Each structure stands twice: as structure tokens, then as C-alpha cells.
């Protein structure tokens, strides 16, 4: 019986997602996302871009080839391979649907955002829509971690804004449940407490400045009063005879 890995056979049109040896821990899933982001970035930059720009004849880098090369050149024993292959297969197949969801919450055309941000949002949108076993707050947190690891410094603003809106749209029940249990209120209270602390610090600083001003005013008035006081001449001592 042949023991060759199906993922390494000549027929690479199907992903091998039925392996029993891959890790399934939270860390293994996180690594699967990271490898998937790199693979999707490569695919977006090549075959997907060629297809979008009318150069389909240049396509020679399908997702399953990218996955096969990735597995051949990296130590994947700590990666959730099943989830990695799922992301690399399902996201390209659903690219139009996922991009339509993302585009609803963008203030620009989707082809105008950075390609890393594009890949992060695709993974986030897919997980919110299909990976219902993963809590939405975990999906949002992992999207931010992907951006921190691979994306630009200021990209977190776009990622955070779009992912929050996608969560409200795709995981409405979860989001509303969090709101009902006080999650949103606690978040708002923490923000309000922070603002109150800032105001109090500003008020204390203003009071300190006022006290300092009052002290300076008192000191100045004291100096003026001292200057205005007439010099008192010593009284002559009675009964003393002048020395001869």
C-alpha cells in the first residue's frame, strides 16, 4: 500500500484536509491563519489580480499550488492543516461574496486598500460568516493580531472599523447578547471613566495653576505694600546727655 501524502501527488487539484495528525489547538489555528494570510496575499497579487485586469492567460499560481509549496518548504507539524487548507480553498472560491460584504463597510473601492489588509479582511469575513464555532470577539481579536504581525502601523483603524460592522451584520445574535449582558455598557463605562480621569487631571492642573497665581498675587501685593510704607525715623532718646 502506498503511503504517499495525497497533498504531494501529481493531482494537486484537491486539498488534503482529512489528515488525522494535524494539531487542533488555539495556537495551531492561529498559525493556520498566518500561513493562509501569506498564501492568500500571494494569490491576490498573482492569479486574482491577473483575472481582475483581463490577463487570465497569465494565471499560473492557483491556491492549491501555493498550499503545496508552503507545506513543502515549511515545518507545518504545529499548524492546524485542516483549517489552513479550508481557508486556502474556501476563500478564493467565495471571493466575490466576501468582497461584496467587505465593500459595504469601506469608504473606498476594495482594490484601493493594501493587499495585506485585503487578505486580513477576507479571513475575518469568512470566519464571521462560516466559522461559527469561533466566538466573534476571538475573530476580531485574531484579525487585529494578523494586522499587527503583517500589516502597516495605521491599518488597525480600517481593520477594526470594518470588522466591528461585519460582526454586527453577520453575528448579530452574539453581539446583541453581549450588549444585553452588559459587555457594551462596560466598554462604554470604561471609556467614560477614562475621559473623567482626564477631565479631573485637567481640573487639578487648573486648580494648581490658580493657587500658584494667587500666591504670586499675594507676594506681589506684599512687595507693593512694603514699598508704600513710609520709613519710620527713630525717636530721640530723652535724658541722654551729649558726649563731650
C-alpha positions in Angstrom: 0.0 0.0 0.0 1.3 3.4 -0.9 1.9 5.8 2.0 2.4 8.9 -0.2 0.7 12.0 1.1 -2.2 12.9 -1.3 -1.2 16.6 -1.0 2.1 15.7 -2.7 0.7 13.7 -5.6 0.7 15.0 -9.1 -3.0 15.7 -8.8 -3.0 18.8 -6.7 -6.5 20.0 -7.6 -7.9 18.7 -4.2 -6.7 19.7 -0.8 -5.9 17.0 1.7 -8.0 18.0 4.7 -8.7 14.6 6.2 -5.4 14.0 7.9 -5.5 12.7 11.4 -2.1 14.1 12.6 -2.7 17.8 12.5 -2.9 19.9 15.6 -6.2 21.5 16.6 -5.2 23.8 19.5 -5.8 27.5 19.5 -2.2 28.1 18.7 -2.3 25.7 15.8 -5.4 27.5 14.4 -3.6 30.9 14.8 -0.7 29.5 12.8 -3.1 28.3 10.1 -4.4 31.8 9.8 -0.9 33.2 9.4 0.1 30.8 6.7 -3.3 31.3 5.0 -2.8 35.1 5.0 0.6 34.7 3.3 -0.9 32.3 0.8 -3.9 34.5 0.0 -1.6 37.5 -0.3 0.4 35.7 -2.9 -2.7 34.6 -4.8 -4.2 38.1 -4.7 -1.0 39.5 -6.1 -0.9 37.0 -8.9 -3.8 35.0 -10.3 -6.6 37.0 -8.8 -5.1 40.3 -10.0 -4.5 38.9 -13.5 -8.1 37.8 -13.7 -9.4 41.2 -12.5 -7.3 43.0 -15.0 -8.2 40.8 -18.0 -4.9 38.9 -18.1 -6.4 35.5 -17.3 -4.0 33.8 -19.6 -1.1 34.7 -17.2 -2.7 32.7 -14.4 -0.3 30.0 -13.2 -0.5 30.2 -9.4 -3.7 28.6 -8.1 -4.3 28.4 -4.3 -3.7 24.6 -4.2 -0.2 25.1 -5.7 0.6 27.8 -3.2 -0.5 25.5 -0.4 1.6 22.6 -1.7 4.7 24.8 -1.9 4.1 26.1 1.6 3.8 22.7 3.0 6.9 21.5 1.2 9.1 24.4 2.4 7.8 24.9 6.0 7.6 22.9 9.2 3.8 22.5 9.5 3.7 20.0 12.3 2.3 22.6 14.7 -0.2 24.0 12.3 -3.9 23.1 12.0 -3.6 21.8 8.5 -7.3 21.1 8.1 -8.2 24.7 8.8 -5.3 26.0 6.7 -6.5 24.1 3.7 -10.1 25.2 4.3 -9.1 28.8 4.3 -7.0 28.4 1.2 -9.8 26.6 -0.6 -13.0 28.3 0.5 -11.9 32.0 0.5 -10.8 32.0 -3.2 -13.9 30.1 -4.1 -16.1 32.7 -2.3 -14.0 35.8 -3.1 -16.8 37.7 -4.8 -19.3 37.1 -2.0 -16.7 38.0 0.7 -15.5 41.1 -1.1 -19.1 42.3 -1.5 -19.6 42.0 2.3 -16.4 43.9 3.0 -17.1 46.6 0.4 -20.4 47.6 2.1 -18.3 48.9 5.0 -15.4 50.6 3.2 -15.1 54.3 2.4 -13.2 53.5 -0.8 -13.0 50.8 -3.5 -11.8 47.5 -2.3 -8.9 47.5 -4.9 -7.6 50.6 -3.3 -6.8 49.1 0.1 -3.5 47.5 0.9 -3.2 43.8 -0.2 -2.3 42.7 3.3 -5.4 44.4 4.7 -7.4 42.9 1.9 -6.3 39.4 2.9 -6.9 40.1 6.7 -10.4 41.2 5.9 -11.1 38.2 3.7 -10.1 35.8 6.5 -12.1 37.8 9.1 -15.2 38.0 6.9 -15.0 34.3 6.1 -14.6 33.3 9.8 -17.5 35.6 10.9 -19.7 34.0 8.2 -18.7 30.4 8.3 -16.6 29.6 11.4 -19.5 29.9 13.8 -17.7 27.8 16.4 -15.2 30.6 16.9 -16.7 33.5 19.1 -16.9 36.7 17.1 -14.7 38.6 19.6 -12.0 36.0 19.0 -12.3 36.5 15.2 -12.0 40.3 15.7 -9.0 39.9 18.0 -7.3 37.5 15.7 -7.8 39.9 12.7 -6.1 42.6 14.7 -3.2 40.2 15.6 -2.8 39.3 11.9 -2.5 43.0 11.0 -0.1 43.6 13.9 2.1 40.8 12.6 2.0 41.5 8.9 0.2 44.9 8.2 1.0 48.6 8.3 1.1 50.5 11.5 -2.1 52.6 10.9 -4.0 49.8 9.2 -5.6 48.7 12.5 -8.1 51.6 12.2 -9.5 50.3 9.0 -9.5 46.6 10.1 -11.1 47.4 13.4 -13.9 49.6 11.9 -14.8 47.1 9.1 -14.6 44.0 11.4 -16.9 45.7 14.0 -19.5 46.4 11.3 -19.2 42.9 9.8 -19.6 41.3 13.3 -22.8 43.4 13.9 -24.1 42.2 10.5 -23.0 38.5 10.5 -23.1 37.7 14.2 -26.0 39.9 15.3 -27.2 37.4 17.9 -23.8 37.2 19.6 -23.3 40.9 19.5 -26.8 41.6 20.9 -26.3 39.0 23.6 -23.1 40.8 24.6 -24.9 44.1 24.7 -27.7 42.6 26.9 -25.2 41.1 29.4 -23.5 44.5 29.8 -20.5 44.0 27.5 -21.2 47.2 25.6 -22.1 49.1 28.7 -18.9 48.0 30.4 -16.9 49.1 27.4 -18.7 52.5 27.4 -18.2 52.9 31.2 -14.5 52.2 30.9 -14.3 54.8 28.1 -16.3 57.3 30.2 -14.1 56.6 33.3 -11.0 57.3 31.2 -12.5 60.6 30.0 -13.5 61.5 33.5 -10.0 60.8 34.8 -8.6 63.1 32.0 -11.0 65.9 33.0 -10.2 65.5 36.7 -6.5 65.7 35.9 -7.1 68.8 33.8 -9.2 70.3 36.6 -6.5 69.6 39.2 -3.9 71.2 37.0 -6.1 74.2 36.6 -6.6 74.5 40.3 -2.9 74.2 40.9 -2.3 77.0 38.4 -4.9 79.1 40.1 -3.3 78.5 43.5 0.1 79.4 42.1 -1.4 82.6 40.6 -2.9 83.5 43.9 0.4 83.0 45.7 2.2 85.2 43.1 -0.5 87.8 43.5 -0.2 87.8 47.3 3.6 88.1 47.0 3.3 91.0 44.6 0.8 92.8 46.8 3.1 92.3 49.8 6.0 93.8 47.9 3.9 96.8 46.8 2.7 97.4 50.3 6.3 97.2 51.6 7.3 99.8 49.1 4.4 102.1 50.0 5.1 102.0 53.8 6.9 105.3 54.9 10.2 104.9 56.6 9.9 105.4 60.3 12.5 107.7 61.9 13.9 106.6 65.3 12.6 108.6 68.2 15.3 110.6 70.1 16.1 109.2 73.4 15.2 111.5 76.2 17.5 112.2 79.1 20.8 111.3 77.5 23.5 114.0 77.5 25.6 114.5 74.5 29.1 113.3 74.9 31.9 115.9 75.1 
